[in-house]
């Protein structure tokens, strides 16, 4: 099981292959702790471990394809990937264009800001950084935050760098991603149940119902056995 960038992967030669061929799994390996690359350039993280577990149960090999977040679903729609697993939240808009497995994780949405802004309502924070193409805009709009207060970044690393540089006053998004910066910067990480939850699932192109059913069966096996809960406990350490 390997990781590769799209330019290094002979995707064209894999079209039309049989079920014995490796699954092409799209990830954005800039989103620790869900997916990132280790010192050897190999994919690691919660989603990676889960996909390997599922593939082993299904008797399939994997090829991880590392792409920018904004290109993952586009590549899936073009059948350049078989599945995407990259902390993708299930939304009504996405469900109109893609298939999803049953959710495998529920992620709290959080707000990270400096101690000096801890008492300020989120609606009054002037500049809030979010990850583009995420559900952050929807959550913030529901909370009464105006679009001009929101600045989107193409990946988590750039979003975190913008916060360090003072380009934004706060970050809003997935709890685990914000924890990385919280530990490093020793700022106040505040969460509120009103921010809501995102449900993560594996994404497939339309027409891949057979593969969807296989993945759901494997997820059910690991949920019943406790293996999925064990992975979640490791993520929450």
Buried (B, 14 or more C-beta within 10 A) or exposed (E): BBBBEBEEBEBEEBEEEEEEEBBBBBBBBBBBBBBBBEEEEBBBBBBBBBBBBBBEBBEBBBBBBBBEBEBBBEBBBEBBBBBBBBBBBBBEEBEEEBBBBBBBBEBBBBBBBBEEBEEBEBEEBEBBBBBBBBBBBBBBEEBEBEEEBBBBBBBBBBBBBBBEEEBBBBBBBBBBBBBBBBEEBEBBBBEEEEBBBBBBBBBBBEEBEEBBEBBBEBBEBBEEEEBBEEBBEEBEE
